[in-house]
């Protein structure tokens, strides 16, 4: 018997139409890769990040009140010790060395009123000359403070302190020289220059403090 021709499914009429009373099913989407722009259900989409809550700063501890200082008088500040320079010369050349030291100080810019010269043996020639006009005029020059003043170390307590004191150890006993060096240290504000025998000066500096 001859074969019947095959009919394609698209041509089958009754099958192409769904049965009466049955709803055609909606095709389900095929899952695929999710883009970054597509938010996940229940999560917010992309946007500006919410600012983080400010960090809590620790509360500073209350300042501890300082302990009250005991009442009393204020102690004066100690004055810095003057710089010491030793010019080694024999006693018979101490006055000349002191005069040279004064000339160097004046040439370096020191004011004449800043310098006091003391001798431990004889009076300096300038002091002897000025004393010939009377002690009143002599000490008035010291009080004015306008020029270099020359005095004997025995009268150092009558002299006002000055920034620079030059001592000529030109004689005198060890006891009087030690007192002279101690007085010179108290009167010197910045610089003390001692002209004399270094061995004698070194041994008497400690005794004169």
C-alpha positions as CSV (number, residue, x, y, z in Angstrom):
1,X,0.0,0.0,0.0
2,X,1.2,3.5,-0.7
3,X,2.5,5.5,2.3
4,X,0.4,8.5,3.5
5,X,2.1,11.9,3.3
6,X,3.4,13.3,6.6
7,X,1.6,16.4,7.8
8,X,3.8,19.0,9.8
9,X,2.8,19.9,13.3
10,X,2.2,23.5,12.4
11,X,-0.4,22.5,10.1
12,X,-2.3,20.5,12.6
13,X,-5.3,22.8,13.3
14,X,-6.8,21.5,16.5
15,X,-3.5,21.3,18.3
16,X,-2.5,24.9,17.7
17,X,-5.5,26.2,19.7
18,X,-5.6,25.6,23.5
19,X,-8.5,23.8,24.8
20,X,-11.5,25.8,25.9
21,X,-11.3,27.1,29.5
22,X,-7.5,26.6,29.9
23,X,-5.3,29.7,30.1
24,X,-2.1,29.6,28.2
25,X,1.0,29.6,30.4
26,X,3.2,32.6,30.4
27,X,6.7,31.7,29.4
28,X,9.1,31.9,32.4
29,X,12.2,34.1,32.0
30,X,15.4,32.3,31.6
31,X,17.9,33.2,34.4
32,X,21.0,34.9,33.3
33,X,23.9,37.0,34.7
34,X,22.7,39.9,36.8
35,X,24.1,43.3,36.0
36,X,25.5,45.6,38.7
37,X,22.8,48.1,38.0
38,X,20.1,45.6,38.8
39,X,19.5,45.7,42.6
40,X,18.9,42.6,44.6
41,X,15.4,42.3,46.0
42,X,15.2,43.9,49.4
43,X,18.5,45.9,48.9
44,X,18.9,49.5,47.9
45,X,20.3,50.2,44.5
46,X,23.6,51.9,43.8
47,X,23.8,55.5,45.0
48,X,25.8,57.7,47.3
49,X,27.1,55.9,50.4
50,X,25.5,56.9,53.6
51,X,27.9,58.8,55.9
52,X,29.2,56.8,58.8
53,X,28.1,58.0,62.2
54,X,30.6,60.4,63.8
55,X,33.0,58.7,66.2
56,X,32.5,59.4,69.8
57,X,35.2,61.6,71.2
58,X,36.4,60.8,74.7
59,X,35.5,63.4,77.2
60,X,38.7,65.2,78.5
61,X,39.5,64.6,82.1
62,X,38.8,67.6,84.3
63,X,42.0,69.5,85.0
64,X,43.7,68.8,88.3
65,X,44.1,72.0,90.3
66,X,47.7,72.7,91.1
67,X,48.8,72.6,94.7
68,X,49.0,76.0,96.2
69,X,52.5,77.3,96.7
70,X,53.4,78.1,100.3
71,X,53.4,81.7,101.1
72,X,56.7,83.3,101.7
73,X,59.2,85.7,100.2
74,X,60.6,85.1,96.7
75,X,64.3,84.2,96.7
76,X,66.5,86.4,94.4
77,X,68.0,84.7,91.4
78,X,71.7,84.0,91.7
79,X,74.0,86.1,89.5
80,X,76.1,84.1,87.1
81,X,79.8,84.0,88.0
82,X,82.0,86.4,86.1
83,X,84.5,84.9,83.5
84,X,88.0,84.7,84.9
85,X,91.1,85.5,82.9
86,X,94.7,85.2,84.3
87,X,97.5,87.2,82.9
88,X,100.8,85.6,84.1
89,X,103.3,88.3,85.0
90,X,105.7,88.9,88.0
91,X,104.4,91.3,90.7
92,X,106.6,94.2,89.5
93,X,104.9,94.0,86.1
94,X,101.4,93.6,87.3
95,X,100.4,97.3,87.0
96,X,101.7,97.6,83.5
97,X,99.9,94.4,82.5
98,X,96.7,95.8,84.0
99,X,97.1,99.0,82.0
100,X,97.5,97.0,78.8
101,X,94.4,95.0,79.6
102,X,92.4,98.2,80.0
103,X,93.7,99.5,76.6
104,X,92.6,96.2,75.0
105,X,89.2,96.4,76.6
106,X,88.6,100.0,75.4
107,X,89.8,99.1,71.9
108,X,87.3,96.2,71.8
109,X,84.4,98.6,72.5
110,X,84.1,98.5,76.2
111,X,82.9,101.7,77.7
112,X,85.4,103.4,80.2
113,X,82.7,103.4,82.9
114,X,82.5,99.6,82.7
115,X,86.0,99.1,84.1
116,X,87.3,99.1,87.6
117,X,91.1,98.6,88.3
118,X,92.3,97.4,91.7
119,X,95.8,97.1,93.0
120,X,96.9,95.0,96.0
121,X,100.3,96.6,96.7
122,X,100.9,100.3,96.0
123,X,98.3,102.7,94.7
124,X,98.0,103.0,91.0
125,X,99.8,106.2,89.7
126,X,96.5,107.5,88.4
127,X,94.8,107.0,91.8
128,X,97.7,108.6,93.6
129,X,97.5,111.6,91.3
130,X,93.8,112.1,91.8
131,X,94.0,111.6,95.5
132,X,96.4,114.6,95.7
133,X,93.3,116.8,94.9
134,X,91.4,115.4,97.9
135,X,89.3,112.3,98.5
136,X,86.0,114.1,97.8
137,X,86.9,114.9,94.2
138,X,88.5,111.4,93.9
139,X,85.4,109.5,95.0
140,X,83.1,111.8,93.0
141,X,84.7,110.4,89.9
142,X,83.9,106.9,91.0
143,X,80.3,107.8,91.7
144,X,79.8,109.5,88.3
145,X,80.9,106.2,86.5
146,X,82.0,108.1,83.4
147,X,85.6,106.8,83.2
148,X,87.9,104.0,84.2
149,X,88.3,104.1,88.0
150,X,91.5,103.0,89.8
151,X,91.5,102.2,93.5
152,X,93.4,100.2,96.1
153,X,91.9,96.8,96.9
154,X,91.6,97.7,100.6
155,X,89.0,100.3,99.5
156,X,87.1,98.0,97.2
157,X,84.0,98.1,99.4
158,X,83.6,101.8,98.6
159,X,83.5,101.0,94.9
160,X,80.4,100.3,93.0
161,X,80.2,97.0,91.0
162,X,81.2,97.2,87.3
163,X,81.0,94.7,84.4
164,X,84.8,94.3,84.3
165,X,87.3,94.3,87.1
166,X,91.0,94.2,86.6
167,X,93.2,93.3,89.5
168,X,97.0,94.0,89.6
169,X,98.6,91.7,92.2
170,X,101.6,94.0,92.7
171,X,102.3,93.2,96.3
172,X,100.7,92.9,99.7
173,X,100.4,90.0,102.1
174,X,98.7,86.7,101.1
175,X,95.8,87.5,103.4
176,X,95.2,90.9,102.0
177,X,95.6,89.6,98.4
178,X,93.1,86.8,99.1
179,X,90.6,89.4,100.4
180,X,91.2,91.6,97.4
181,X,90.5,88.7,95.0
182,X,87.3,87.8,96.8
183,X,86.1,91.4,96.7
184,X,87.0,91.6,93.0
185,X,84.9,88.6,92.2
186,X,81.9,90.2,94.0
187,X,82.3,93.4,92.1
188,X,82.8,91.9,88.6
189,X,79.6,91.5,86.7
190,X,80.9,89.8,83.5
191,X,84.7,89.6,83.4
192,X,87.5,89.4,86.0
193,X,91.1,89.8,84.9
194,X,93.9,89.1,87.3
195,X,97.4,90.1,86.5
196,X,100.1,88.5,88.7
197,X,102.2,85.4,89.5
198,X,100.0,82.5,88.4
199,X,101.1,80.2,91.2
200,X,100.3,82.8,93.9
201,X,97.0,83.7,92.2
202,X,95.9,80.1,91.9
203,X,96.7,79.4,95.6
204,X,94.8,82.5,96.8
205,X,91.8,82.4,94.5
206,X,90.2,79.7,96.6
207,X,91.0,81.4,99.8
208,X,89.4,84.7,98.6
209,X,86.0,83.2,97.8
